[in-house]
Amino acid sequence: MAKVKGARNRIILECTSCGQNGVNKESRCISRYITQKNQHNTPSRLELRKFCRYCHNHMIHGEIKK
């Protein structure tokens, strides 16, 4: 397994509108993206506008815990 170099960590972004509808978090009807961020430059939680295939619209995807 490869070592993670530096301060870049892998994070998971989840659609905020799909998660608020009371859907089970392990369900497949929540849009999720995997990306990386630098912990030193952005210590707070990341939020990006990404396309949600279940809402069929660009929605805000927020960082969740692993």
N, CA, C and O of each residue as an XYZ file, in Angstrom:
264
protein
N       0.839     -1.168      0.000
C       0.000      0.000      0.000
C       0.892      1.242      0.000
O       1.905      1.291      0.698
N       0.506      2.234     -0.784
C       1.308      3.444     -0.913
C       1.132      4.337      0.314
O       0.058      4.396      0.912
N       2.202      5.023      0.668
C       2.147      5.959      1.783
C       1.594      7.296      1.316
O       1.815      7.705      0.176
N       0.880      7.969      2.196
C       0.371      9.300      1.898
C       1.466     10.294      2.242
O       1.941     10.339      3.376
N       1.866     11.091      1.255
C       2.938     12.052      1.463
C       2.362     13.419      1.810
O       1.366     13.844      1.225
N       2.984     14.101      2.754
C       2.607     15.464      3.068
C       1.289     15.583      3.795
O       0.882     14.692      4.542
N       0.631     16.704      3.561
C      -0.578     17.030      4.297
C      -1.858     16.765      3.509
O      -2.944     17.125      3.963
N      -1.746     16.139      2.331
C      -2.941     15.893      1.528
C      -3.668     14.648      2.025
O      -3.083     13.571      2.143
N      -4.957     14.823      2.314
C      -5.783     13.725      2.805
C      -6.943     13.487      1.856
O      -7.434     14.414      1.213
N      -7.375     12.239      1.775
C      -8.530     11.881      0.963
C      -9.795     12.191      1.752
O      -9.904     11.829      2.923
N     -10.756     12.863      1.108
C     -12.017     13.220      1.769
C     -13.179     12.750      0.901
O     -13.012     12.476     -0.287
N     -14.360     12.662      1.514
C     -15.587     12.271      0.818
C     -16.543     13.448      0.863
O     -16.809     13.997      1.932
N     -17.063     13.839     -0.302
C     -18.061     14.905     -0.400
C     -19.420     14.268     -0.644
O     -19.554     13.382     -1.487
N     -20.435     14.723      0.099
C     -21.782     14.155      0.006
C     -22.783     15.263     -0.265
O     -22.650     16.370      0.257
N     -23.777     14.968     -1.075
C     -24.819     15.945     -1.415
C     -25.592     16.329     -0.161
O     -26.064     15.459      0.571
N     -25.722     17.625      0.088
C     -26.402     18.082      1.301
C     -27.915     17.952      1.186
O     -28.583     17.726      2.195
N     -28.476     18.088     -0.015
C     -29.935     17.992     -0.137
C     -30.410     16.539     -0.051
O     -31.477     16.286      0.507
N     -29.660     15.591     -0.581
C     -30.041     14.169     -0.479
C     -29.907     13.682      0.958
O     -30.717     12.868      1.400
N     -28.923     14.150      1.692
C     -28.702     13.730      3.063
C     -29.723     14.290      4.033
O     -29.938     13.711      5.097
N     -30.360     15.408      3.693
C     -31.328     16.030      4.588
C     -32.711     15.425      4.470
O     -33.572     15.697      5.307
N     -32.946     14.618      3.461
C     -34.277     14.048      3.245
C     -34.577     12.859      4.136
O     -35.603     12.204      3.953
N     -33.706     12.556      5.106
C     -33.947     11.444      6.003
C     -33.593     10.106      5.412
O     -34.023      9.072      5.924
N     -32.822     10.098      4.351
C     -32.420      8.854      3.689
C     -31.305      8.220      4.503
O     -30.472      8.924      5.074
N     -31.286      6.900      4.557
C     -30.229      6.175      5.247
C     -28.877      6.539      4.645
O     -28.738      6.578      3.423
N     -27.873      6.806      5.490
C     -26.558      7.225      5.011
C     -25.868      6.148      4.193
O     -25.043      6.477      3.341
N     -26.167      4.882      4.415
C     -25.550      3.801      3.658
C     -26.302      3.504      2.361
O     -25.906      2.617      1.605
N     -27.379      4.237      2.100
C     -28.173      4.022      0.902
C     -27.409      4.481     -0.339
O     -26.531      5.339     -0.253
N     -27.745      3.910     -1.480
C     -27.072      4.269     -2.725
C     -27.685      5.506     -3.363
O     -27.199      5.944     -4.406
N     -28.731      6.090     -2.784
C     -29.350      7.258     -3.408
C     -28.824      8.567     -2.844
O     -29.555      9.556     -2.803
N     -27.580      8.591     -2.414
C     -26.916      9.815     -1.990
C     -25.672      9.972     -2.857
O     -24.826      9.080     -2.919
N     -25.573     11.113     -3.520
C     -24.441     11.370     -4.400
C     -23.192     11.642     -3.573
O     -23.211     12.470     -2.663
N     -22.100     10.937     -3.894
C     -20.829     11.107     -3.179
C     -19.684     11.224     -4.167
O     -19.673     10.563     -5.205
N     -18.718     12.072     -3.833
C     -17.496     12.236     -4.607
C     -16.309     12.034     -3.675
O     -16.393     12.342     -2.486
N     -15.195     11.517     -4.211
C     -13.960     11.357     -3.455
C     -12.929     12.292     -4.056
O     -12.727     12.299     -5.270
N     -12.266     13.090     -3.206
C     -11.256     14.028     -3.653
C     -10.191     14.174     -2.579
O     -10.225     13.474     -1.567
N      -9.251     15.074     -2.794
C      -8.192     15.320     -1.824
C      -8.166     16.794     -1.462
O      -8.578     17.651     -2.244
N      -7.668     17.076     -0.250
C      -7.475     18.467      0.139
C      -6.232     18.569      1.004
O      -5.797     17.581      1.595
N      -5.671     19.744      1.075
C      -4.497     20.010      1.884
C      -4.951     20.480      3.264
O      -5.607     21.515      3.382
N      -4.612     19.736      4.293
C      -5.047     20.055      5.658
C      -4.462     21.368      6.171
O      -5.101     22.052      6.969
N      -3.259     21.732      5.727
C      -2.635     22.963      6.204
C      -3.304     24.203      5.609
O      -3.463     25.206      6.306
N      -3.693     24.154      4.349
C      -4.300     25.320      3.689
C      -5.781     25.462      3.998
O      -6.273     26.585      4.112
N      -6.503     24.359      4.135
C      -7.948     24.398      4.400
C      -8.274     23.477      5.569
O      -8.675     22.333      5.353
N      -8.110     23.951      6.807
C      -8.408     23.094      7.961
C      -9.911     22.898      8.194
O     -10.311     21.928      8.837
N     -10.742     23.805      7.681
C     -12.184     23.668      7.887
C     -12.773     22.687      6.871
O     -12.084     22.236      5.956
N     -14.045     22.365      7.045
C     -14.706     21.422      6.148
C     -14.919     22.065      4.783
O     -15.250     23.246      4.681
N     -14.725     21.269      3.740
C     -14.794     21.732      2.360
C     -16.218     21.571      1.833
O     -16.881     20.572      2.115
N     -16.690     22.569      1.058
C     -17.991     22.497      0.388
C     -17.804     22.944     -1.046
O     -17.282     24.030     -1.301
N     -18.233     22.100     -1.999
C     -18.110     22.394     -3.420
C     -19.442     22.148     -4.113
O     -20.233     21.309     -3.683
N     -19.683     22.901     -5.205
C     -20.873     22.657     -6.012
C     -20.536     21.581     -7.045
O     -19.690     21.785     -7.916
N     -21.204     20.443     -6.937
C     -20.996     19.318     -7.841
C     -22.358     18.869     -8.378
O     -23.399     19.221     -7.824
N     -22.339     18.097     -9.453
C     -23.582     17.582    -10.028
C     -24.067     16.384     -9.238
O     -23.312     15.437     -9.018
N     -25.314     16.415     -8.810
C     -25.947     15.303     -8.111
C     -26.813     14.554     -9.117
O     -27.762     15.113     -9.667
N     -26.481     13.282     -9.355
C     -27.228     12.525    -10.357
C     -28.614     12.131     -9.883
O     -29.451     11.744    -10.698
N     -28.880     12.218     -8.593
C     -30.203     11.876     -8.072
C     -31.116     13.087     -8.026
O     -32.325     12.952     -8.214
N     -30.556     14.283     -7.775
C     -31.343     15.523     -7.802
C     -31.416     16.099     -9.219
O     -32.264     16.945     -9.500
N     -30.523     15.640    -10.117
C     -30.429     16.118    -11.499
C     -30.177     17.617    -11.558
O     -30.775     18.332    -12.361
N     -29.267     18.086    -10.679
C     -28.961     19.504    -10.602
C     -27.606     19.664     -9.918
O     -27.138     18.748     -9.242
N     -26.979     20.821    -10.092
C     -25.756     21.114     -9.362
C     -26.138     21.529     -7.941
O     -26.877     22.494     -7.749
N     -25.633     20.797     -6.949
C     -25.955     21.038     -5.549
C     -24.656     21.186     -4.753
O     -23.578     20.857     -5.248
N     -24.765     21.677     -3.536
C     -23.595     21.797     -2.670
C     -23.310     20.444     -2.055
O     -24.191     19.814     -1.469
N     -22.060     19.998     -2.194
C     -21.594     18.754     -1.601
C     -20.634     19.117     -0.491
O     -19.657     19.829     -0.724
N     -20.896     18.639      0.709
C     -20.070     18.950      1.869
C     -19.244     17.756      2.314
O     -19.596     16.605      2.052
N     -18.145     18.045      2.989
C     -17.253     17.009      3.486
C     -17.900     16.263      4.654
O     -18.506     16.882      5.529
N     -17.773     14.936      4.666
C     -18.299     14.118      5.767
C     -17.156     13.378      6.425
O     -16.055     13.291      5.881
N     -17.434     12.838      7.616
C     -16.445     12.024      8.311
C     -16.342     10.674      7.647
O     -17.301     10.201      7.036
N     -15.183     10.048      7.761
C     -14.987      8.705      7.202
C     -15.493      7.664      8.159
O     -15.417      6.470      7.870
